[in-house]
Amino acid sequence: AEQLMESGGGSVQAGGSLSLSCAASGFTSAPEYVAWFRQAPGKQREGVASFYTGNGNTNYADSVKGRFTIYRDGAKDTVYLQMHDLKSEDTAMYYCAAKVGGTYLSLRKHEYKYWGQGTQVTVSS
């Protein structure tokens, strides 16, 4: 069965950095799109960054542009989210998600079929 496994969350002070990993397994071929979402307590799950395996193009939410980078290591079938200059408002559970087809580089959660269990990121000010 298709699975996504996140790792790399933790606690960091504001201004610090963290890197999250999303390892895919059980897929017959690499998922066409992989994205990161996050959900803070009491808030809706929101898209953070998406990656298109076909050409390496990316898309970011305005709130993280210039601070977060999504990229993929094809040999490991792993997608990473490198986060810099973290802010308290980045505190959330971060989820990896994958889909095939649909809207190009979408950050809409309802389009994604496969989800990981999440990893917590806590930023203290």
DSSP file with accessible surface (Angstrom, degrees, kcal/mol):
  #  RESIDUE AA STRUCTURE BP1 BP2  ACC     N-H-->O    O-->H-N    N-H-->O    O-->H-N    TCO  KAPPA ALPHA  PHI   PSI    X-CA   Y-CA   Z-CA
    1    1 A A              0   0  115      0, 0.0     2,-0.2     0, 0.0    26,-0.1   0.000 360.0 360.0 360.0 149.4    0.0    0.0    0.0
    2    2 A E        +     0   0   81     24,-0.2     2,-0.3    22,-0.1    24,-0.2  -0.463 360.0 178.5 -70.0 134.2    1.1    3.5   -0.7
    3    3 A Q  E     -A   25   0A 121     22,-3.0    22,-2.4    -2,-0.2     2,-0.4  -0.989  22.6-161.2-139.1 147.2    2.6    5.3    2.3
    4    4 A L  E     -A   24   0A  11    111,-0.4     2,-0.5    -2,-0.3   113,-0.5  -0.997  12.0-167.5-124.1 132.4    4.1    8.6    3.2
    5    5 A M  E     -A   23   0A 119     18,-2.2    18,-2.6    -2,-0.4     2,-0.2  -0.962   4.3-159.2-127.3 116.4    6.2    9.0    6.3
    6    6 A E  E     +A   22   0A  14     -2,-0.5     2,-0.3    16,-0.2    16,-0.2  -0.607  17.3 163.1 -89.8 153.3    7.3   12.4    7.7
    7    7 A S  E     +A   21   0A  60     14,-1.9    14,-2.9    -2,-0.2   112,-0.1  -0.960  39.4  67.5-155.6 165.8   10.2   13.0    9.9
    8    8 A G        +     0   0   38     -2,-0.3    11,-0.3     1,-0.2   111,-0.0   0.373  59.0 136.8 105.0  -2.8   12.3   15.9   11.1
    9    9 A G        +     0   0   28     12,-0.1     2,-0.3     9,-0.1    -1,-0.2  -0.133  20.4 123.0 -68.6 172.4    9.9   17.9   13.2
   10   10 A G  E     -d  121   0B  27    110,-1.1   112,-2.6   109,-0.1     2,-0.4  -0.988  57.0 -56.8 165.4-164.9   10.9   19.4   16.5
   11   11 A S  E     +d  122   0B 101     -2,-0.3     2,-0.3   110,-0.2   112,-0.2  -0.891  48.9 163.3-112.0 139.6   11.2   22.6   18.6
   12   12 A V  E     -d  123   0B  28    110,-2.4   112,-2.3    -2,-0.4     2,-0.2  -0.981  35.9-107.3-150.0 154.7   13.2   25.6   17.6
   13   13 A Q  E >   -d  124   0B 150     -2,-0.3     3,-2.3   110,-0.2    73,-0.2  -0.503  53.5 -79.8 -82.1 156.4   13.5   29.2   18.5
   14   14 A A  T 3  S+     0   0   52    110,-2.9    73,-0.2     1,-0.3    -1,-0.1  -0.261 120.6  30.1 -54.7 138.2   12.2   31.9   16.3
   15   15 A G  T 3  S+     0   0   46     71,-3.3    70,-0.6     1,-0.3    -1,-0.3   0.244  99.4 115.3  92.2 -10.5   14.7   32.7   13.5
   16   16 A G    <   -     0   0   20     -3,-2.3    70,-2.4    70,-0.2     2,-0.3  -0.082  58.4-120.5 -84.3-174.5   16.0   29.1   13.5
   17   17 A S        +     0   0   57     67,-0.2     2,-0.3    68,-0.2    67,-0.2  -0.924  22.3 178.1-131.4 151.7   15.8   26.4   10.9
   18   18 A L  E     - B   0  83A  33     65,-2.1    65,-3.3    -2,-0.3     2,-0.4  -0.979  15.8-147.2-145.8 154.2   14.4   22.9   10.5
   19   19 A S  E     - B   0  82A  40    -11,-0.3     2,-0.3    -2,-0.3    63,-0.2  -0.990  12.1-161.1-126.7 127.1   14.3   20.3    7.7
   20   20 A L  E     - B   0  81A   0     61,-2.6    61,-2.4    -2,-0.4     2,-0.4  -0.814   5.3-154.2-104.1 147.8   11.4   17.9    7.2
   21   21 A S  E     -AB   7  80A  27    -14,-2.9   -14,-1.9    -2,-0.3     2,-0.4  -0.933   8.1-166.0-121.8 147.4   11.5   14.7    5.2
   22   22 A a  E     -AB   6  79A   3     57,-2.0    57,-2.5    -2,-0.4     2,-0.5  -0.934   9.9-165.3-133.4 107.1    8.7   12.8    3.5
   23   23 A A  E     -AB   5  78A  40    -18,-2.6   -18,-2.2    -2,-0.4     2,-0.4  -0.825   7.5-152.0 -97.8 127.8    9.6    9.3    2.4
   24   24 A A  E     +A    4   0A  18     53,-2.4     2,-0.3    -2,-0.5   -20,-0.2  -0.777  19.5 169.0 -99.1 141.0    7.3    7.6   -0.1
   25   25 A S  E     +A    3   0A  58    -22,-2.4   -22,-3.0    -2,-0.4     3,-0.1  -0.986  53.6  31.4-146.5 154.0    6.9    3.8   -0.3
   26   26 A G  S    S+     0   0   50     -2,-0.3     2,-0.3     1,-0.3   -24,-0.2   0.424  77.3 131.3  83.1  -1.6    4.5    1.4   -2.0
   27   27 A F        -     0   0   31    -24,-0.2    -1,-0.3     1,-0.1     3,-0.1  -0.676  57.3-141.2 -84.2 139.0    3.9    3.6   -5.0
   28   28 A T  S    S+     0   0  148     -2,-0.3     2,-0.3     1,-0.2    -1,-0.1   0.819  90.2   5.2 -69.5 -29.0    4.3    1.9   -8.4
   29   29 A S  S    S-     0   0   86     -3,-0.0    -1,-0.2     0, 0.0     3,-0.1  -0.962 103.8 -72.8-145.4 162.4    5.8    5.1   -9.7
   30   30 A A        -     0   0   34     -2,-0.3    -2,-0.0     1,-0.1    23,-0.0  -0.278  60.3-100.8 -56.8 134.3    6.9    8.3   -8.0
   31   31 A P        -     0   0    3      0, 0.0    22,-0.2     0, 0.0    69,-0.2  -0.311  25.4-133.1 -55.2 139.4    3.8   10.4   -7.1
   32   32 A E  S    S+     0   0   60     67,-0.3    21,-2.6     1,-0.2    22,-0.5   0.888  89.1  24.8 -65.0 -40.4    3.4   13.2   -9.7
   33   33 A Y  E     -FE  52  99B  11     66,-2.3    66,-2.1    19,-0.2     2,-0.4  -0.988  63.7-175.8-127.4 137.1    2.9   15.8   -7.1
   34   34 A V  E     +FE  51  98B   5     17,-2.1    17,-2.6    -2,-0.4     2,-0.3  -0.995  14.6 175.6-128.3 136.9    4.1   16.0   -3.5
   35   35 A A  E     -FE  50  97B   0     62,-2.9    62,-2.6    -2,-0.4     2,-0.4  -0.935  25.9-131.6-138.4 160.0    3.1   18.8   -1.2
   36   36 A W  E     +FE  49  96B   0     13,-3.0    12,-3.1    -2,-0.3    13,-1.5  -0.957  25.1 179.4-111.8 135.6    3.5   19.9    2.4
   37   37 A F  E     -FE  47  95B   1     58,-3.1    58,-2.8    -2,-0.4     2,-0.3  -0.826   8.4-157.6-123.5 165.4    0.5   21.1    4.4
   38   38 A R  E     -FE  46  94B  11      8,-2.4     8,-3.0    -2,-0.3     2,-0.4  -0.992   5.9-163.6-145.4 153.5    0.2   22.3    8.0
   39   39 A Q  E     - E   0  93B  67     54,-2.3    54,-2.4    -2,-0.3     6,-0.2  -0.952   5.5-162.2-141.6 117.1   -2.5   22.7   10.5
   40   40 A A    >   -     0   0   23      4,-0.4     3,-2.4    -2,-0.4    52,-0.1  -0.627  46.6 -76.7 -90.4 156.2   -2.3   24.8   13.7
   41   41 A P  T 3  S+     0   0  118      0, 0.0    -1,-0.1     0, 0.0     3,-0.1  -0.259 118.7   7.6 -55.0 129.4   -4.7   24.1   16.6
   42   42 A G  T 3  S+     0   0   92      1,-0.2     2,-0.3    -3,-0.1    -3,-0.0   0.524 112.9 101.5  78.7   4.9   -8.1   25.6   15.8
   43   43 A K  S <  S-     0   0  144     -3,-2.4    -1,-0.2     1,-0.0     2,-0.1  -0.808  76.0 -98.7-120.9 162.7   -7.2   26.4   12.2
   44   44 A Q        -     0   0  148     -2,-0.3    -4,-0.4     1,-0.1     2,-0.3  -0.401  45.5 -98.7 -71.8 152.5   -7.8   24.9    8.8
   45   45 A R        -     0   0   58     -6,-0.2     2,-0.4    -2,-0.1    -6,-0.2  -0.591  48.7-164.5 -71.3 131.0   -5.2   22.7    7.2
   46   46 A E  E     -F   38   0B  87     -8,-3.0    -8,-2.4    -2,-0.3     2,-0.2  -0.915  20.7-111.6-124.4 147.6   -3.3   24.9    4.7
   47   47 A G  E     +F   37   0B  11     60,-0.6   -10,-0.3    -2,-0.4     3,-0.1  -0.546  30.8 174.5 -76.2 138.8   -1.0   24.2    1.8
   48   48 A V  E     -     0   0B   0    -12,-3.1    13,-2.6     1,-0.4     2,-0.3   0.784  61.5 -13.2-109.3 -50.8    2.6   25.3    2.3
   49   49 A A  E     -FG  36  60B   0    -13,-1.5   -13,-3.0    11,-0.2    -1,-0.4  -0.988  54.1-159.7-157.5 147.0    4.6   24.1   -0.7
   50   50 A S  E     -FG  35  59B   0      9,-2.4     9,-1.8    -2,-0.3     2,-0.4  -0.950   4.3-157.9-132.9 154.3    4.1   21.7   -3.7
   51   51 A F  E     -FG  34  58B  22    -17,-2.6   -17,-2.1    -2,-0.3     2,-0.6  -0.995   9.4-146.8-135.1 133.7    6.5   20.0   -6.0
   52   52 A Y  E >>  -F   33   0B  49      5,-2.6     4,-2.4    -2,-0.4     3,-0.7  -0.908   5.0-158.3-103.9 116.2    6.0   18.6   -9.4
   53   53 A T  T 34 S+     0   0   38    -21,-2.6    -1,-0.1    -2,-0.6   -20,-0.1   0.813  84.6  69.0 -62.3 -29.9    8.1   15.5  -10.1
   54   54 A G  T 34 S-     0   0   57    -22,-0.5    -1,-0.2     1,-0.2   -21,-0.1   0.869 125.9  -2.5 -61.0 -40.5    7.9   15.9  -13.9
   55   55 A N  T <4 S-     0   0   86     -3,-0.7    -1,-0.2     2,-0.1    -2,-0.2   0.367  94.2-110.0-136.5   4.2   10.0   19.0  -14.1
   56   56 A G     <  +     0   0   35     -4,-2.4    -3,-0.1     1,-0.2    16,-0.1   0.538  62.6 154.0  79.5   5.2   10.9   20.0  -10.6
   57   57 A N        -     0   0   78     -5,-0.4    -5,-2.6    -6,-0.1     2,-0.3  -0.314  24.3-159.7 -68.5 154.4    8.7   23.1  -10.5
   58   58 A T  E     -G   51   0B  57     -7,-0.2     2,-0.3    -9,-0.0    -7,-0.2  -0.869  14.6-158.8-133.8 163.4    7.5   24.3   -7.2
   59   59 A N  E     -G   50   0B  60     -9,-1.8    -9,-2.4    -2,-0.3     2,-0.4  -0.992  12.5-166.1-144.4 140.9    4.8   26.5   -5.7
   60   60 A Y  E     -G   49   0B  41     -2,-0.3   -11,-0.2   -11,-0.2     2,-0.1  -0.961  25.9-112.6-130.8 147.6    4.7   28.2   -2.3
   61   61 A A    >>  -     0   0   17    -13,-2.6     3,-1.8    -2,-0.4     4,-1.0  -0.465  36.7-117.0 -67.3 147.2    2.1   29.8   -0.1
   62   62 A D  G >4 S+     0   0  132      1,-0.3     3,-0.5     2,-0.2    -1,-0.1   0.842 111.6  64.5 -56.6 -33.4    2.8   33.6    0.2
   63   63 A S  G 34 S+     0   0   60      1,-0.2    -1,-0.3     3,-0.0   -15,-0.1   0.676 112.3  32.3 -67.6 -16.8    3.4   33.2    4.0
   64   64 A V  G X> S+     0   0    0     -3,-1.8     3,-2.4   -16,-0.2     4,-2.2   0.454  82.6 129.0-119.7  -3.6    6.5   31.0    3.4
   65   65 A K  T << S+     0   0  115     -4,-1.0     4,-0.1    -3,-0.5   -16,-0.0  -0.289  80.8  15.4 -57.7 134.2    8.0   32.3    0.2
   66   66 A G  T 34 S+     0   0   90      2,-0.4    -1,-0.3     1,-0.1     3,-0.1   0.271 125.7  60.0  86.0 -11.2   11.7   33.1    0.5
   67   67 A R  T <4 S+     0   0   22     -3,-2.4    17,-2.1     1,-0.2     2,-0.3   0.692  97.7  52.2-116.3 -32.9   11.9   31.1    3.8
   68   68 A F  E  <  -C   83   0A   4     -4,-2.2    -2,-0.4    15,-0.2     2,-0.4  -0.845  59.1-167.1-110.2 147.8   10.9   27.6    2.8
   69   69 A T  E     -C   82   0A  66     13,-2.6    13,-3.2    -2,-0.3     2,-0.4  -0.996   4.4-160.2-134.2 128.6   12.3   25.4    0.1
   70   70 A I  E     +C   81   0A   4     -2,-0.4     2,-0.3    11,-0.2    11,-0.2  -0.894  24.7 155.0-106.1 134.4   10.7   22.1   -1.2
   71   71 A Y  E     -C   80   0A  97      9,-1.8     9,-3.3    -2,-0.4     2,-0.4  -0.974  29.3-130.0-153.9 166.8   12.9   19.7   -3.1
   72   72 A R  E     -C   79   0A  67     -2,-0.3     2,-0.7     7,-0.2     7,-0.2  -0.949   4.9-153.5-129.5 139.5   13.2   16.0   -4.0
   73   73 A D  E >>> -C   78   0A  52      5,-3.0     5,-1.8    -2,-0.4     4,-0.8  -0.934  15.3-168.4-105.0 101.8   15.9   13.4   -3.8
   74   74 A G  T 345S+     0   0   41     -2,-0.7     3,-0.5     1,-0.2    -1,-0.1   0.841  82.3  59.8 -61.9 -35.7   14.8   11.0   -6.5
   75   75 A A  T 345S+     0   0  101      1,-0.3    -1,-0.2    -3,-0.1    -2,-0.0   0.842 116.4  33.5 -63.3 -31.5   17.3    8.3   -5.5
   76   76 A K  T <45S-     0   0  134     -3,-0.7    -1,-0.3     2,-0.2    -2,-0.2   0.451 102.4-130.2-100.4  -4.4   15.7    8.1   -2.0
   77   77 A D  T  <5 +     0   0   45     -4,-0.8   -53,-2.4    -3,-0.5     2,-0.4   0.917  64.4 136.0  50.9  47.7   12.1    8.9   -3.2
   78   78 A T  E   < -BC  23  73A  13     -5,-1.8    -5,-3.0   -55,-0.2     2,-0.4  -0.978  46.0-154.4-130.2 137.1   12.0   11.5   -0.5
   79   79 A V  E     -BC  22  72A   5    -57,-2.5   -57,-2.0    -2,-0.4     2,-0.3  -0.932  16.7-157.7-110.7 137.0   10.7   15.1   -0.6
   80   80 A Y  E     -BC  21  71A  35     -9,-3.3    -9,-1.8    -2,-0.4     2,-0.5  -0.805  14.3-155.1-114.7 152.9   12.2   17.6    1.8
   81   81 A L  E     -BC  20  70A   0    -61,-2.4   -61,-2.6    -2,-0.3     2,-0.6  -0.938  13.4-163.1-126.0 105.9   10.9   20.9    3.2
   82   82 A Q  E     -BC  19  69A  46    -13,-3.2   -13,-2.6    -2,-0.5     2,-0.5  -0.816   9.9-165.8 -89.8 124.4   13.8   23.1    4.3
   83   83 A M  E     +BC  18  68A   0    -65,-3.3   -65,-2.1    -2,-0.6     2,-0.3  -0.952   9.7 175.9-120.3 125.1   12.5   25.9    6.6
   84   84 A H        +     0   0   83    -17,-2.1   -67,-0.2    -2,-0.5   -68,-0.2  -0.820  60.9  22.1-121.0 163.2   14.5   28.9    7.5
   85   85 A D  S    S-     0   0   86    -70,-0.6    -1,-0.2    -2,-0.3   -68,-0.2   0.913  83.5-159.6  49.1  49.8   13.8   32.1    9.6
   86   86 A L        -     0   0    1    -70,-2.4   -71,-3.3   -73,-0.2     2,-0.3  -0.292   7.0-158.6 -66.5 145.5   11.0   30.3   11.4
   87   87 A K    >   -     0   0   81    -73,-0.2     3,-2.3    -3,-0.1     4,-0.3  -0.824  32.2-107.9-121.4 161.6    8.4   32.3   13.1
   88   88 A S  G >  S+     0   0   55     -2,-0.3     3,-1.8     1,-0.3    35,-0.3   0.847 118.1  62.7 -58.9 -32.7    6.0   31.5   15.9
   89   89 A E  G 3  S+     0   0  125      1,-0.3    -1,-0.3   -49,-0.0   -49,-0.1   0.564  89.7  69.1 -72.0  -6.6    3.1   31.4   13.4
   90   90 A D  G <  S+     0   0    0     -3,-2.3    -1,-0.3     2,-0.0     2,-0.2   0.535  71.0 118.8 -82.9  -8.3    4.8   28.5   11.7
   91   91 A T    <   +     0   0   37     -3,-1.8     2,-0.3    -4,-0.3    31,-0.2  -0.432  42.8 106.1 -61.5 123.4    4.0   26.4   14.7
   92   92 A A  E    S- H   0 121B   2     29,-2.1    29,-2.6    -2,-0.2     2,-0.5  -0.964  76.4 -78.5-177.5 170.1    1.8   23.5   13.4
   93   93 A M  E     -EH  39 120B  56    -54,-2.4   -54,-2.3    -2,-0.3     2,-0.5  -0.834  49.3-146.3 -84.9 128.4    1.5   19.9   12.6
   94   94 A Y  E     -EH  38 119B   0     25,-3.1    25,-2.2    -2,-0.5     2,-0.4  -0.872  14.8-166.9-104.2 132.1    3.1   19.4    9.2
   95   95 A Y  E     -E   37   0B  38    -58,-2.8   -58,-3.1    -2,-0.5     2,-0.4  -0.927  14.0-143.4-120.5 141.7    1.8   16.8    6.8
   96   96 A a  E     -E   36   0B   0     -2,-0.4    20,-2.4   -60,-0.2     2,-0.3  -0.794  25.8-179.7 -96.3 142.4    3.1   15.4    3.6
   97   97 A A  E     -EI  35 115B   0    -62,-2.6   -62,-2.9    -2,-0.4     2,-0.3  -0.978  10.0-163.6-142.5 156.0    0.6   14.6    0.8
   98   98 A A  E     +EI  34 114B   0     16,-2.1    16,-2.2    -2,-0.3    15,-1.0  -0.973   9.5 170.0-141.1 152.7    0.8   13.2   -2.7
   99   99 A K  E     -E   33   0B   5    -66,-2.1   -66,-2.3    -2,-0.3     2,-0.4  -0.975  26.3-131.7-153.2 166.0   -1.5   13.1   -5.7
  100  100 A V  S    S-     0   0  107     -2,-0.3    -2,-0.0   -68,-0.2    13,-0.0  -0.992  73.1 -18.7-122.4 128.5   -1.5   12.1   -9.4
  101  101 A G  S    S+     0   0   25     -2,-0.4     2,-0.1     1,-0.1   -68,-0.0  -0.225  82.8 103.7  74.2-165.7   -3.0   14.5  -11.9
  102  102 A G  S    S-     0   0   66      3,-0.0    -1,-0.1     2,-0.0     3,-0.1  -0.390  79.9  -0.3  85.4-164.5   -5.3   17.4  -11.0
  103  103 A T  S >  S-     0   0   62      1,-0.1     3,-1.7    -2,-0.1     2,-0.1  -0.335  85.1-100.8 -65.6 134.7   -4.5   21.0  -10.8
  104  104 A Y  T 3  S-     0   0  111      1,-0.3    -1,-0.1    -2,-0.1    -2,-0.0  -0.338  97.6 -14.6 -61.1 121.3   -0.9   21.9  -11.6
  105  105 A L  T 3  S-     0   0   14      1,-0.2    -1,-0.3    -2,-0.1   -55,-0.1   0.774  92.4-176.1  57.2  34.1    1.1   22.5   -8.4
  106  106 A S    <   -     0   0    7     -3,-1.7    -1,-0.2     1,-0.1   -47,-0.1  -0.219  28.8-166.2 -62.8 148.6   -2.1   22.8   -6.4
  107  107 A L        +     0   0   39    -60,-0.1     2,-0.6   -57,-0.1   -60,-0.6   0.002  52.4 119.3-118.2  24.2   -2.1   23.6   -2.7
  108  108 A R    >   -     0   0  129      1,-0.1     3,-1.8   -62,-0.1     4,-0.3  -0.822  57.2-149.1 -95.0 120.7   -5.7   22.6   -2.1
  109  109 A K  G >  S+     0   0   83     -2,-0.6     3,-1.7     1,-0.3    -1,-0.1   0.807  90.2  65.2 -62.7 -31.8   -5.9   19.8    0.4
  110  110 A H  G 3  S+     0   0  147      1,-0.3    -1,-0.3    -3,-0.1    -2,-0.0   0.691  94.9  61.3 -68.9 -14.3   -9.0   18.2   -1.1
  111  111 A E  G <  S+     0   0   42     -3,-1.8     2,-0.5   -12,-0.0    -1,-0.3   0.640  86.5  89.7 -83.1 -14.6   -7.1   17.3   -4.3
  112  112 A Y    <   -     0   0   10     -3,-1.7   -13,-0.2    -4,-0.3     3,-0.0  -0.746  49.0-178.1 -95.7 129.8   -4.5   15.2   -2.4
  113  113 A K        +     0   0  152    -15,-1.0     2,-0.4    -2,-0.5   -14,-0.2   0.821  65.2  57.4 -92.2 -37.3   -5.3   11.5   -2.0
  114  114 A Y  E     +I   98   0B  44    -16,-2.2   -16,-2.1  -111,-0.0     2,-0.3  -0.846  63.5 179.0-106.9 135.8   -2.3   10.2    0.0
  115  115 A W  E     -I   97   0B  74     -2,-0.4  -111,-0.4   -18,-0.2   -18,-0.2  -0.974  19.6-138.6-136.0 145.2   -1.4   11.6    3.4
  116  116 A G        -     0   0    7    -20,-2.4  -111,-0.2    -2,-0.3     3,-0.1  -0.333  34.6-104.9 -87.4-179.1    1.3   11.0    6.0
  117  117 A Q        -     0   0  162   -113,-0.5  -112,-0.1     1,-0.2   -22,-0.1   0.654  62.0-117.4 -84.5 -17.2    0.7   11.0    9.8
  118  118 A G        -     0   0   20    -22,-0.1     2,-0.4   -25,-0.0   -23,-0.2   0.007  15.1-125.9 101.0 154.5    2.3   14.4   10.4
  119  119 A T  E     - H   0  94B  23    -25,-2.2   -25,-3.1  -112,-0.1     2,-0.3  -0.996  26.1-120.0-140.5 135.8    5.2   15.8   12.3
  120  120 A Q  E     - H   0  93B  78     -2,-0.4  -110,-1.1   -27,-0.2     2,-0.5  -0.588  21.9-170.4 -83.9 134.9    5.0   18.6   14.8
  121  121 A V  E     -dH  10  92B   0    -29,-2.6   -29,-2.1    -2,-0.3     2,-0.5  -0.994   5.6-175.2-120.6 124.8    6.9   21.8   14.4
  122  122 A T  E     -d   11   0B  51   -112,-2.6  -110,-2.4    -2,-0.5     2,-0.5  -0.986   4.5-169.8-124.8 123.8    7.0   24.2   17.4
  123  123 A V  E     -d   12   0B   7     -2,-0.5     2,-0.4   -35,-0.3  -110,-0.2  -0.959   7.9-159.1-115.9 121.1    8.6   27.6   17.1
  124  124 A S  E      d   13   0B  57   -112,-2.3  -110,-2.9    -2,-0.5    -2,-0.0  -0.799 360.0 360.0-103.0 141.2    9.1   29.6   20.3
  125  125 A S              0   0  137     -2,-0.4   -38,-0.0  -112,-0.2    -1,-0.0  -0.436 360.0 360.0 -95.5 360.0    9.6   33.3   20.4
